[in-house]
Amino acid sequence: MRVLVVEDHLELAESLARVLRREGMAIDVVHDGDAALERIELTAYDVVVLDRDLPGTHGDEVCARVISRRAPTRVLMLTASGTLADRVEGLSLGADDYLAKPFAYAELVARIRALGRRLQPPVPPILTHGDLRLDSGQRTAGRAGMRLALTPKELAVLEYLLAAQGRVVSAEELLERVWDEAADPFTTTVKATINRLRAKLGDPPVIETVPRSGYRI
């Protein structure tokens, strides 16, 4: 899942990014509304975690711009005010969800995943292929009843390939949807991750390489 965090409090923004990356999400971070508008024009995000009170372009305007693009991007708005009036106003702007500060990181993760499940086509919470099983909610995967020791990135790649339901996924698409802006598009990071994942999945092979096209399960 590709997520944009828009938060002007630098320590909070970096803390959110660390937590969400541990959950296997691809996270980009900006600290003002102007930078947020630039990013949403360049990248198709699944979810935007948006602080309402931003320097530059206000969070309300950023939210309106996201909605006006009619893309499937979901907006989770953050605010320091948790009054009913503010929650209603935030949702009336078109935000899909609203979370008042301070909040528990576990709740934020759960809400982001819930918003991700609203995307089309919906991804089932349990993904399977033969004796391979991945639980998106618990962030675990197993094969033949044995749990697999996967890193968050390996789990995210496997989840994306399983959700593609046999469709060929290019390395470029994996880099765009599973990694974040820090990834170098000219490295072999996708290939290396696929190779490690194959080794952990064992035999018979599950991930097929389609020459000059990408990968599929």
Protein Blocks (a to p, Z undefined) as FASTA:
>chain_A
ZZddddfblklmmmmmmmmmmnopacdddfbfklmmmmmmmpccfbdcddfbdghjafkl
mmmmmmmnopabdcddddfbfcfklmmmmmmnopabdcdddddfklmmmmmmmmmmmpcc
dddfbdcehjbccdfklopaceehiacdddfklmmmmmmmmmnnopacdfklmmmmmmcf
klcfkbcklmmmmmmmmmmnopadfbdcdehkbccZZ
